[in-house]
Amino acid sequence: MLINQLIYVSQPEALKLVVSLTFYKTPYEGIWLPFPNCIILAISPANQDIATSDAIKIAREVDPSGERTFGVLTKLDLMDKGTNALDHLESVIRARIPSITSLINKSIDELESEMDHLGRPIAVDAGAQLYTILELCRAFDRIFKEHLDGGRPGGDRIYGVFDNQLPAALRKLPFDRHLSLQNVRKIVSEADGYQPHLIAPEQGYRRLIEGSLNYFRGPAEASVDAVHFVLKELVRKSIGETQEVEKVGNPATGRKLPQEVEKAGNPAGALALDRYSEGHFRRIASNVSSYVGMVMETLKTTLPKAVVYCQVKEAKQSLLNHFYTQIGKKEGKQLAQLLDEDPALMERRQQCAKRLELYKSARDEIDSVSWVR
């Protein structure tokens, strides 16, 4: 244990001694560092002006902030007749108390704000840990719902999927190529096989419609994946905005996005001979195109409703229950691992708590002082 060095300063020539005892020379040229365990007692006689005290001047040179300096008045018996050192000190202290109290209260507010940001210490028993985790889940769920309900930014990106991404993807579908005269003739001829149709090419219509509807799968799945991605991003964002959360697993399981859109294939086969005129196949293509257009318009309305109901609403209502179910399966040791904190953060919180307690104690002592004559 280091012993505090008490240095009594009363003469100007003691400056070198003060410097040598309160500072130590480092291996680097011209660099001196103060001893953090050194206390300076600046002793001044009471019959002299403190403002011009040599002891105070020297102490300020080695301790500009005054954190390690204590002032001491001596020779009170030599003061001028009729003067009272106690009255003088009381007046000085009383004049400084408001500013000191204001500084202490400001420091307390800053430390309490920092403690709120860092969070309170975590309990060690399993019941308290479970309660803490559930509180974190509820805080996260509240923020997540605010994002979805529009109280916080981010949820509007889901509307962008249906207003922009889905219509743009539907417009790019290759229906012109699929319903071209050459392709319609090929599919109808292959569908008839060796037995040609009598009235309408039912099998040809069926294959043309099935092939067209298969094209909708790509934009539909892309919309589902886009909304799923937005929801995962909102989960991560909500976790980041939940200040109480220090370490919590991401409940959103990654859904693998499709790398390629499934395309409808056409059965291979040799081209059959034309059985009908070009106008006949054009009418078939026109009929299928009208039907596909009707399905597309319906899909623009029903797909957003289905996605919102099955994904967004489900996430909003069931995510917290999913957390509860997963947490309920964990043992005490696993709960402690979920709440495992960074040691640096714990040390910072402990230091803030000690400083806060010290400032509150100082405030209470100042408030309890009564000036009794």
Summary of the structure (lengths in Angstrom):
residues: 373
radius of gyration: 40.7
end to end distance: 41.5
largest distance: 135.4
contacts: 936
relative contact order: 0.10
helix: 64%
strand: 7%
